[in-house]
Amino acid sequence: MAEKRLKEIRKIRLQRVEKFRELGIDPYPSKVDGNPKSIKKARDSEGKSVEIAGRLMGWRGHGNVSFADLKDESGQIQLWFQKNNLGESFKVLNYFDIGDFMFIKGNVVKTKAGELTVDVEKFQLLSKSVHPLPSTWYGLKDEESRYRQRYVDLILNDDLKDLFRKKAVFWQSMRDFMIEKGFLEVETPVLENTAGGADANPFVTHHDALDIDLYLRISMGELWQKRLMVAGFEKTFEIGRQFRNEGISREHLQDYTQMEFYWAYANYEDSMKLVEEMYKYVAEKTFGKMKFKIGDFDVDLEKSWERIDYTETIKSNTGVDISSAGEDEVKAKLKELGVKFEEKDSKGRLIDHLWKHVRKGVAGPAFLVGHPVEVSPLAKRQKDHPELVERYQVIVAGSEMGNGYSELNDPIDQSERFKKQQKMRDEGDEEAQMYDEDFVRALEYGMPPTTGFGVSERLFSFLTDLPIREAVLFPLLRPEIKEDEKGKEKYDYKGKKLVAVIDKNMSKGLAANALGHIAYSAGHYSDDSWMGQEKIEDSDGNVHKGISRYPFIVLGADTEKIQEIVENSKNENLLVVDYSNVMFDTGKDEELVKKLSKTKKTDIKYHAVLLAGETSLIDSITKGLNLYGKQG
């Protein structure tokens, strides 16, 4: 019904476009018949004539008088159209709609109700809107629609606009800080023959003119900026887009903005001092404060940042001493903790999995130091402890918010580490680094002692306490469902899926009960886009309710894993329905609500969860799980 109504409204608006043309009015003029100023300035001009332009956001007709609301980037003001003032042109207002852009000239007055209003003397249609805006009250509720039609979301949500104004300040303040410290902003290649500077899986593209495959960069020109250190530049930085072909999560994007700097004749100790100063400067300039609530953490950037040791922190939290533990011991601990890994993973990769599990409990701000060389292929070894490197990571609210080194400038050592990384890559580790022969050759010419550091827009999303996709203007989505030549929707059955994860240790009866509850709830809370049709009617007139048009898969896991899935699914673009021990109660609904409201998060044991949404996102969250009943 909603889709049918939308088509009817659009048809009427298209007819109005033609009506304007019949009246000799261009519905999409290239020139404004005036010199509009901001509505904010108009609101400070009571008693004066003003010229403004913006989008109609409200319309109230009252016979020979009409009121409307006009909005531009600076604010909103009421318009007052009077037939006595406008004469025959007043009739033209019948063809205007909410969403149209208008130019207005008139005097700013104050109504009896005390509202600033422009008494309109002249108006011009600047652009006719043929697609109606959603209700400004309800807006776009569906997450996918909000991301797909971000322009509409921004029209209706001033707070969202302010978010991206802050993001612009965030990057500009970082740029200003680096320039003030004497760093030169540079540009390095986005297309590379060898993807280097990070452990990540690159995107591959093809260059037609050269007939070669190339990689989209996975770092902000790390190996290129270090070539500039070889060339004699001493302080450089770059802010730009980089690309990593990895999973979607609250913290990860596939294309995102990063800043990296490189500083000759300085080491990681110097870098840490600069970075702490920079973060405090950027936070103050962007948000006007130093204290932030990020998830369950209270973070104070203003305090002196502590240092925590990589090996000691892992040992104190897991009991594993990574300096002496073998691969089997690390794997056993990962299995005990329910952390995913691949059997072919190197020791360095296994240790990294272990650290990332431990990291979740670190509030910060803190500098993580003392990394083993296995997890740091580009960092300089510590002089007194060659098994460790001069590296640090900024840790805030359980996540990495920056990464820095004393850069490796020994070409022999660098070549050997590249060889080990390339061997790992050849054996199937897609995130291991490639051997960059030209970079090794550059180091052979000599690179001075250098420190480098990188930070991504994840920092901004954390300081705003938002999933990173929410802090991006236009997040990447799968293509929208289209219609075939008969007007029927073509469904991308691979694009979405429903997945239920059930406690594999429950009896089959309880599992079936849990599955029924979450499936029923999913049907109750999901929108119509998940159903193939509202109903099916057979030849005898019996009505059968539609079923989901997408695959429904049931997986098994232990309760700890289900708990992790529930946590990882929060704030993602997913429909999430969980079933816990609290819900086993068969009492009245009011009693269940009371019980839930008094139960602490740590006391809830999850027995099932249903996820509905993008296939790639769900696959990344449920990776490694088997079908229910097929464990072992």
MINU-445235 format. One record per residue (C-alpha): residue in three letters; residue number from 1; x, y, z. Coordinates in steps of 0.25 Angstrom, whole numbers. Example, Ala and Ser with C-alpha at 12.3 -4.5 7.8 and 13.67 -1.06 7.14 Angstrom:
<rs>
(ALA,1,(49,-18,31))
(SER,2,(55,-4,29))
</rs>
This chain:
<rs>
(MET,1,(0,0,0))
(ALA,2,(11,10,4))
(GLU,3,(18,7,-10))
(LYS,4,(5,9,-17))
(ARG,5,(2,22,-10))
(LEU,6,(17,27,-13))
(LYS,7,(15,25,-28))
(GLU,8,(2,33,-28))
(ILE,9,(8,44,-21))
(ARG,10,(20,44,-30))
(LYS,11,(10,44,-42))
(ILE,12,(3,56,-37))
(ARG,13,(16,64,-35))
(LEU,14,(21,61,-49))
(GLN,15,(8,66,-54))
(ARG,16,(11,79,-46))
(VAL,17,(24,80,-53))
(GLU,18,(17,80,-66))
(LYS,19,(7,90,-60))
(PHE,20,(18,100,-57))
(ARG,21,(24,99,-71))
(GLU,22,(10,102,-77))
(LEU,23,(10,114,-68))
(GLY,24,(23,118,-74))
(ILE,25,(31,115,-61))
(ASP,26,(44,107,-62))
(PRO,27,(43,97,-51))
(TYR,28,(58,95,-51))
(PRO,29,(64,109,-54))
(SER,30,(79,111,-54))
(LYS,31,(79,125,-48))
(VAL,32,(73,131,-36))
(ASP,33,(65,144,-38))
(GLY,34,(72,151,-26))
(ASN,35,(84,150,-16))
(PRO,36,(79,141,-5))
(LYS,37,(86,141,9))
(SER,38,(86,131,20))
(ILE,39,(73,129,28))
(LYS,40,(81,131,40))
(LYS,41,(85,145,36))
(ALA,42,(70,147,32))
(ARG,43,(66,143,46))
(ASP,44,(75,155,52))
(SER,45,(68,165,42))
(GLU,46,(54,167,48))
(GLY,47,(48,179,41))
(LYS,48,(57,178,29))
(SER,49,(55,173,15))
(VAL,50,(62,160,13))
(GLU,51,(65,150,1))
(ILE,52,(66,136,5))
(ALA,53,(66,122,-2))
(GLY,54,(64,108,3))
(ARG,55,(55,96,4))
(LEU,56,(40,95,8))
(MET,57,(39,87,20))
(GLY,58,(25,90,24))
(TRP,59,(12,96,18))
(ARG,60,(-1,101,24))
(GLY,61,(-12,107,15))
(HIS,62,(-23,115,21))
(GLY,63,(-31,121,9))
(ASN,64,(-25,134,5))
(VAL,65,(-13,132,14))
(SER,66,(-3,121,14))
(PHE,67,(9,118,24))
(ALA,68,(21,110,21))
(ASP,69,(34,107,27))
(LEU,70,(47,109,19))
(LYS,71,(60,103,23))
(ASP,72,(75,105,18))
(GLU,73,(88,100,24))
(SER,74,(88,111,35))
(GLY,75,(74,109,40))
(GLN,76,(59,110,38))
(ILE,77,(49,122,37))
(GLN,78,(33,123,35))
(LEU,79,(28,129,22))
(TRP,80,(15,136,21))
(PHE,81,(8,137,7))
(GLN,82,(-4,147,6))
(LYS,83,(-13,147,-6))
(ASN,84,(-14,162,-4))
(ASN,85,(1,164,-6))
(LEU,86,(3,154,-17))
(GLY,87,(-9,156,-26))
(GLU,88,(-10,146,-37))
(SER,89,(3,139,-34))
(PHE,90,(-3,134,-21))
(LYS,91,(-11,123,-29))
(VAL,92,(3,117,-33))
(LEU,93,(5,113,-19))
(ASN,94,(-5,102,-21))
(TYR,95,(6,94,-29))
(PHE,96,(17,95,-19))
(ASP,97,(20,83,-10))
(ILE,98,(28,80,3))
(GLY,99,(42,78,-2))
(ASP,100,(42,88,-13))
(PHE,101,(53,99,-13))
(MET,102,(49,113,-13))
(PHE,103,(55,127,-14))
(ILE,104,(48,137,-5))
(LYS,105,(48,152,-4))
(GLY,106,(40,159,7))
(ASN,107,(40,167,21))
(VAL,108,(44,160,34))
(VAL,109,(32,162,44))
(LYS,110,(28,156,57))
(THR,111,(14,149,57))
(LYS,112,(4,150,69))
(ALA,113,(10,137,74))
(GLY,114,(24,143,74))
(GLU,115,(29,135,63))
(LEU,116,(39,142,53))
(THR,117,(33,141,39))
(VAL,118,(36,146,25))
(ASP,119,(24,154,19))
(VAL,120,(26,149,5))
(GLU,121,(26,160,-6))
(LYS,122,(33,151,-17))
(PHE,123,(36,136,-19))
(GLN,124,(42,127,-29))
(LEU,125,(42,112,-31))
(LEU,126,(57,108,-31))
(SER,127,(55,92,-32))
(LYS,128,(42,84,-32))
(SER,129,(43,72,-23))
(VAL,130,(36,60,-30))
(HIS,131,(39,49,-19))
(PRO,132,(32,52,-6))
(LEU,133,(41,53,7))
(PRO,134,(38,43,18))
(SER,135,(30,49,30))
(THR,136,(40,59,38))
(TRP,137,(34,52,50))
(TYR,138,(37,38,47))
(GLY,139,(48,40,37))
(LEU,140,(56,28,31))
(LYS,141,(55,17,42))
(ASP,142,(61,6,34))
(GLU,143,(76,6,35))
(GLU,144,(79,1,21))
(SER,145,(69,12,16))
(ARG,146,(77,22,24))
(TYR,147,(90,18,18))
(ARG,148,(85,16,4))
(GLN,149,(77,30,4))
(ARG,150,(87,37,13))
(TYR,151,(83,50,6))
(VAL,152,(69,49,11))
(ASP,153,(74,45,25))
(LEU,154,(83,58,25))
(ILE,155,(71,66,21))
(LEU,156,(63,61,33))
(ASN,157,(74,60,43))
(ASP,158,(81,73,47))
(ASP,159,(89,65,58))
(LEU,160,(95,57,46))
(LYS,161,(99,69,39))
(ASP,162,(106,74,51))
(LEU,163,(113,61,52))
(PHE,164,(120,62,39))
(ARG,165,(123,77,41))
(LYS,166,(131,72,54))
(LYS,167,(137,61,45))
(ALA,168,(142,72,36))
(VAL,169,(148,80,48))
(PHE,170,(154,67,53))
(TRP,171,(163,65,40))
(GLN,172,(166,80,38))
(SER,173,(170,81,53))
(MET,174,(180,69,51))
(ARG,175,(185,75,38))
(ASP,176,(187,89,45))
(PHE,177,(194,82,56))
(MET,178,(204,75,47))
(ILE,179,(207,87,39))
(GLU,180,(209,95,51))
(LYS,181,(220,85,55))
(GLY,182,(227,87,42))
(PHE,183,(222,74,35))
(LEU,184,(220,75,19))
(GLU,185,(207,70,14))
(VAL,186,(210,60,2))
(GLU,187,(202,51,-7))
(THR,188,(206,37,-10))
(PRO,189,(201,27,-20))
(VAL,190,(187,20,-18))
(LEU,191,(190,10,-29))
(GLU,192,(202,1,-26))
(ASN,193,(209,-11,-32))
(THR,194,(212,-16,-18))
(ALA,195,(202,-14,-6))
(GLY,196,(211,-10,6))
(GLY,197,(212,-3,19))
(ALA,198,(201,-12,27))
(ASP,199,(196,-26,29))
(ALA,200,(183,-26,21))
(ASN,201,(177,-32,9))
(PRO,202,(177,-22,-3))
(PHE,203,(167,-19,-14))
(VAL,204,(171,-23,-28))
(THR,205,(168,-15,-40))
(HIS,206,(173,-14,-55))
(HIS,207,(180,-3,-62))
(ASP,208,(176,-4,-77))
(ALA,209,(186,5,-83))
(LEU,210,(198,-3,-76))
(ASP,211,(190,-16,-77))
(ILE,212,(195,-19,-62))
(ASP,213,(188,-23,-49))
(LEU,214,(189,-13,-38))
(TYR,215,(186,-12,-23))
(LEU,216,(178,-1,-16))
(ARG,217,(187,4,-5))
(ILE,218,(186,-2,9))
(SER,219,(194,9,16))
(MET,220,(195,24,15))
(GLY,221,(207,23,6))
(GLU,222,(216,17,17))
(LEU,223,(227,11,8))
(TRP,224,(226,23,-1))
(GLN,225,(227,33,11))
(LYS,226,(240,26,16))
(ARG,227,(245,27,1))
(LEU,228,(244,42,4))
(MET,229,(252,40,16))
(VAL,230,(263,34,8))
(ALA,231,(261,45,-2))
(GLY,232,(264,56,8))
(PHE,233,(251,60,13))
(GLU,234,(250,60,29))
(LYS,235,(236,62,33))
(THR,236,(224,58,24))
(PHE,237,(210,54,26))
(GLU,238,(198,50,17))
(ILE,239,(183,50,20))
(GLY,240,(175,41,9))
(ARG,241,(167,29,6))
(GLN,242,(172,15,7))
(PHE,243,(165,1,4))
(ARG,244,(165,-12,11))
(ASN,245,(157,-24,6))
(GLU,246,(153,-29,20))
(GLY,247,(141,-32,28))
(ILE,248,(130,-22,32))
(SER,249,(129,-18,47))
(ARG,250,(126,-7,57))
(GLU,251,(141,-3,56))
(HIS,252,(144,-7,41))
(LEU,253,(142,-1,27))
(GLN,254,(147,-5,14))
(ASP,255,(150,9,10))
(TYR,256,(153,19,20))
(THR,257,(162,32,23))
(GLN,258,(175,31,30))
(MET,259,(186,40,34))
(GLU,260,(201,36,34))
(PHE,261,(213,44,38))
(TYR,262,(228,41,37))
(TRP,263,(239,48,44))
(ALA,264,(254,47,42))
(TYR,265,(264,47,53))
(ALA,266,(253,44,63))
(ASN,267,(249,30,70))
(TYR,268,(236,24,75))
(GLU,269,(239,31,89))
(ASP,270,(238,45,82))
(SER,271,(226,40,74))
(MET,272,(218,36,86))
(LYS,273,(220,50,92))
(LEU,274,(215,57,79))
(VAL,275,(203,47,77))
(GLU,276,(198,50,91))
(GLU,277,(199,65,89))
(MET,278,(192,63,75))
(TYR,279,(180,55,81))
(LYS,280,(178,65,92))
(TYR,281,(179,77,82))
(VAL,282,(169,70,72))
(ALA,283,(159,66,83))
(GLU,284,(159,80,88))
(LYS,285,(157,87,75))
(THR,286,(147,77,70))
(PHE,287,(138,74,82))
(GLY,288,(142,85,92))
(LYS,289,(145,74,103))
(MET,290,(154,63,107))
(LYS,291,(145,54,115))
(PHE,292,(137,44,106))
(LYS,293,(127,32,109))
(ILE,294,(131,21,99))
(GLY,295,(122,9,101))
(ASP,296,(124,4,115))
(PHE,297,(137,12,117))
(ASP,298,(139,26,122))
(VAL,299,(151,32,115))
(ASP,300,(159,44,120))
(LEU,301,(169,48,109))
(GLU,302,(174,60,118))
(LYS,303,(181,51,128))
(SER,304,(195,46,126))
(TRP,305,(195,34,117))
(GLU,306,(200,21,124))
(ARG,307,(209,11,117))
(ILE,308,(205,-4,117))
(ASP,309,(214,-16,113))
(TYR,310,(210,-25,102))
(THR,311,(215,-38,108))
(GLU,312,(212,-35,122))
(THR,313,(197,-30,119))
(ILE,314,(195,-43,111))
(LYS,315,(201,-52,122))
(SER,316,(193,-45,134))
(ASN,317,(180,-47,126))
(THR,318,(182,-61,120))
(GLY,319,(193,-67,128))
(VAL,320,(201,-69,115))
(ASP,321,(215,-64,114))
(ILE,322,(217,-62,99))
(SER,323,(232,-60,100))
(SER,324,(233,-75,103))
(ALA,325,(220,-81,99))
(GLY,326,(219,-90,86))
(GLU,327,(209,-89,76))
(ASP,328,(201,-101,82))
(GLU,329,(200,-94,95))
(VAL,330,(195,-81,89))
(LYS,331,(185,-89,80))
(ALA,332,(180,-96,93))
(LYS,333,(177,-83,100))
(LEU,334,(170,-77,88))
(LYS,335,(161,-89,87))
(GLU,336,(158,-88,102))
(LEU,337,(155,-73,100))
(GLY,338,(146,-76,88))
(VAL,339,(155,-67,79))
(LYS,340,(155,-71,64))
(PHE,341,(167,-74,57))
(GLU,342,(172,-82,45))
(GLU,343,(181,-95,48))
(LYS,344,(191,-90,37))
(ASP,345,(193,-76,45))
(SER,346,(207,-73,48))
(LYS,347,(211,-71,63))
(GLY,348,(211,-56,61))
(ARG,349,(197,-56,55))
(LEU,350,(192,-65,67))
(ILE,351,(199,-56,77))
(ASP,352,(192,-44,70))
(HIS,353,(178,-51,72))
(LEU,354,(181,-53,87))
(TRP,355,(185,-39,89))
(LYS,356,(172,-34,82))
(HIS,357,(164,-42,91))
(VAL,358,(171,-36,103))
(ARG,359,(171,-22,98))
(LYS,360,(155,-22,99))
(GLY,361,(157,-19,114))
(VAL,362,(167,-7,113))
(ALA,363,(160,6,115))
(GLY,364,(172,15,112))
(PRO,365,(177,25,108))
(ALA,366,(189,16,108))
(PHE,367,(202,13,100))
(LEU,368,(204,-2,97))
(VAL,369,(219,-4,96))
(GLY,370,(228,-16,96))
(HIS,371,(223,-23,83))
(PRO,372,(230,-36,79))
(VAL,373,(237,-35,65))
(GLU,374,(227,-46,60))
(VAL,375,(215,-36,60))
(SER,376,(223,-24,55))
(PRO,377,(230,-27,41))
(LEU,378,(234,-12,39))
(ALA,379,(238,-8,53))
(LYS,380,(253,-6,58))
(ARG,381,(257,-16,68))
(GLN,382,(260,-11,82))
(LYS,383,(275,-10,85))
(ASP,384,(275,-18,98))
(HIS,385,(264,-28,94))
(PRO,386,(265,-31,80))
(GLU,387,(253,-41,81))
(LEU,388,(244,-28,83))
(VAL,389,(242,-16,74))
(GLU,390,(241,-1,77))
(ARG,391,(227,0,74))
(TYR,392,(214,6,81))
(GLN,393,(199,6,79))
(VAL,394,(189,16,85))
(ILE,395,(178,8,92))
(VAL,396,(165,15,95))
(ALA,397,(152,8,100))
(GLY,398,(157,-6,97))
(SER,399,(162,-3,82))
(GLU,400,(174,1,75))
(MET,401,(174,16,72))
(GLY,402,(187,18,65))
(ASN,403,(200,11,62))
(GLY,404,(214,16,62))
(TYR,405,(229,11,61))
(SER,406,(243,14,61))
(GLU,407,(244,10,46))
(LEU,408,(253,-1,41))
(ASN,409,(264,4,33))
(ASP,410,(274,-8,32))
(PRO,411,(272,-13,18))
(ILE,412,(277,-27,21))
(ASP,413,(268,-28,33))
(GLN,414,(256,-23,25))
(SER,415,(259,-32,13))
(GLU,416,(259,-44,22))
(ARG,417,(246,-40,29))
(PHE,418,(239,-38,15))
(LYS,419,(244,-52,11))
(LYS,420,(237,-58,24))
(GLN,421,(224,-49,21))
(GLN,422,(224,-54,6))
(LYS,423,(226,-68,10))
(MET,424,(214,-67,20))
(ARG,425,(206,-60,8))
(ASP,426,(210,-71,-1))
(GLU,427,(204,-81,9))
(GLY,428,(191,-75,9))
(ASP,429,(192,-63,19))
(GLU,430,(185,-52,11))
(GLU,431,(188,-41,21))
(ALA,432,(203,-44,21))
(GLN,433,(212,-34,14))
(MET,434,(218,-35,0))
(TYR,435,(233,-34,-3))
(ASP,436,(235,-20,-8))
(GLU,437,(249,-21,-15))
(ASP,438,(249,-6,-19))
(PHE,439,(247,-2,-5))
(VAL,440,(259,-10,0))
(ARG,441,(267,-4,-11))
(ALA,442,(263,10,-6))
(LEU,443,(268,6,8))
(GLU,444,(281,2,3))
(TYR,445,(283,16,-1))
(GLY,446,(282,19,13))
(MET,447,(270,24,22))
(PRO,448,(272,33,34))
(PRO,449,(266,28,48))
(THR,450,(252,31,46))
(THR,451,(239,29,53))
(GLY,452,(225,27,47))
(PHE,453,(211,27,52))
(GLY,454,(197,25,46))
(VAL,455,(182,27,51))
(SER,456,(169,25,44))
(GLU,457,(155,31,45))
(ARG,458,(152,20,55))
(LEU,459,(157,30,65))
(PHE,460,(146,40,61))
(SER,461,(135,29,62))
(PHE,462,(139,25,76))
(LEU,463,(140,39,81))
(THR,464,(126,41,76))
(ASP,465,(122,27,82))
(LEU,466,(116,22,68))
(PRO,467,(118,10,59))
(ILE,468,(128,15,49))
(ARG,469,(118,13,37))
(GLU,470,(109,23,44))
(ALA,471,(121,33,44))
(VAL,472,(122,32,29))
(LEU,473,(114,40,19))
(PHE,474,(112,29,9))
(PRO,475,(115,15,14))
(LEU,476,(116,5,4))
(LEU,477,(104,-4,1))
(ARG,478,(100,-15,-8))
(PRO,479,(93,-11,-21))
(GLU,480,(78,-8,-18))
(ILE,481,(68,-18,-23))
(LYS,482,(63,-15,-37))
(GLU,483,(50,-19,-44))
(ASP,484,(50,-28,-57))
(GLU,485,(43,-24,-70))
(LYS,486,(29,-29,-64))
(GLY,487,(31,-20,-52))
(LYS,488,(34,-31,-42))
(GLU,489,(45,-29,-32))
(LYS,490,(58,-37,-35))
(TYR,491,(62,-42,-21))
(ASP,492,(77,-43,-18))
(TYR,493,(76,-56,-11))
(LYS,494,(91,-56,-8))
(GLY,495,(90,-41,-3))
(LYS,496,(83,-44,10))
(LYS,497,(81,-56,20))
(LEU,498,(75,-60,33))
(VAL,499,(84,-68,42))
(ALA,500,(80,-74,56))
(VAL,501,(91,-78,65))
(ILE,502,(86,-88,76))
(ASP,503,(93,-93,88))
(LYS,504,(98,-106,84))
(ASN,505,(98,-112,98))
(MET,506,(83,-110,100))
(SER,507,(73,-122,98))
(LYS,508,(66,-122,84))
(GLY,509,(53,-119,90))
(LEU,510,(58,-106,97))
(ALA,511,(66,-103,84))
(ALA,512,(53,-104,76))
(ASN,513,(46,-95,86))
(ALA,514,(57,-84,86))
(LEU,515,(57,-85,71))
(GLY,516,(42,-83,70))
(HIS,517,(42,-71,79))
(ILE,518,(53,-63,72))
(ALA,519,(47,-67,58))
(TYR,520,(34,-61,63))
(SER,521,(40,-49,69))
(ALA,522,(48,-46,56))
(GLY,523,(35,-47,48))
(HIS,524,(28,-38,57))
(TYR,525,(40,-27,57))
(SER,526,(44,-28,43))
(ASP,527,(39,-20,31))
(ASP,528,(31,-25,19))
(SER,529,(44,-25,11))
(TRP,530,(48,-39,17))
(MET,531,(35,-45,12))
(GLY,532,(33,-51,-2))
(GLN,533,(18,-46,-2))
(GLU,534,(8,-42,9))
(LYS,535,(0,-55,6))
(ILE,536,(-2,-66,-4))
(GLU,537,(-16,-71,-8))
(ASP,538,(-18,-85,-13))
(SER,539,(-29,-89,-23))
(ASP,540,(-39,-92,-12))
(GLY,541,(-38,-78,-7))
(ASN,542,(-30,-82,6))
(VAL,543,(-20,-71,10))
(HIS,544,(-6,-75,13))
(LYS,545,(4,-65,20))
(GLY,546,(17,-62,12))
(ILE,547,(30,-67,16))
(SER,548,(44,-60,16))
(ARG,549,(49,-59,2))
(TYR,550,(63,-61,7))
(PRO,551,(71,-73,13))
(PHE,552,(69,-77,27))
(ILE,553,(81,-84,33))
(VAL,554,(82,-90,47))
(LEU,555,(96,-91,53))
(GLY,556,(101,-97,67))
(ALA,557,(111,-91,77))
(ASP,558,(113,-90,92))
(THR,559,(107,-79,100))
(GLU,560,(120,-72,101))
(LYS,561,(121,-71,86))
(ILE,562,(106,-66,85))
(GLN,563,(109,-56,96))
(GLU,564,(120,-51,87))
(ILE,565,(111,-51,75))
(VAL,566,(101,-42,82))
(GLU,567,(111,-32,86))
(ASN,568,(118,-32,72))
(SER,569,(104,-30,66))
(LYS,570,(101,-17,74))
(ASN,571,(99,-4,66))
(GLU,572,(101,-12,53))
(ASN,573,(91,-11,41))
(LEU,574,(85,-24,46))
(LEU,575,(72,-29,52))
(VAL,576,(76,-36,65))
(VAL,577,(67,-44,73))
(ASP,578,(73,-51,85))
(TYR,579,(67,-62,95))
(SER,580,(73,-63,109))
(ASN,581,(72,-71,122))
(VAL,582,(63,-59,127))
(MET,583,(53,-63,116))
(PHE,584,(51,-77,121))
(ASP,585,(41,-72,131))
(THR,586,(27,-75,127))
(GLY,587,(21,-64,136))
(LYS,588,(13,-52,131))
(ASP,589,(19,-42,122))
(GLU,590,(19,-31,133))
(GLU,591,(27,-41,142))
(LEU,592,(37,-44,130))
(VAL,593,(39,-29,128))
(LYS,594,(42,-27,142))
(LYS,595,(52,-38,143))
(LEU,596,(59,-33,131))
(SER,597,(60,-19,136))
(LYS,598,(66,-24,149))
(THR,599,(76,-34,143))
(LYS,600,(91,-29,141))
(LYS,601,(97,-31,128))
(THR,602,(107,-41,134))
(ASP,603,(96,-50,139))
(ILE,604,(90,-52,125))
(LYS,605,(93,-65,118))
(TYR,606,(89,-65,104))
(HIS,607,(83,-78,98))
(ALA,608,(80,-73,84))
(VAL,609,(81,-61,75))
(LEU,610,(75,-58,61))
(LEU,611,(82,-49,51))
(ALA,612,(76,-43,39))
(GLY,613,(83,-34,29))
(GLU,614,(94,-33,19))
(THR,615,(101,-47,16))
(SER,616,(115,-42,17))
(LEU,617,(113,-35,30))
(ILE,618,(106,-48,36))
(ASP,619,(117,-57,31))
(SER,620,(128,-49,37))
(ILE,621,(121,-49,51))
(THR,622,(118,-64,50))
(LYS,623,(130,-69,43))
(GLY,624,(135,-83,47))
(LEU,625,(122,-88,52))
(ASN,626,(116,-101,48))
(LEU,627,(101,-104,45))
(TYR,628,(93,-108,57))
(GLY,629,(95,-123,60))
(LYS,630,(108,-124,52))
(GLN,631,(118,-120,63))
(GLY,632,(130,-128,66))
</rs>
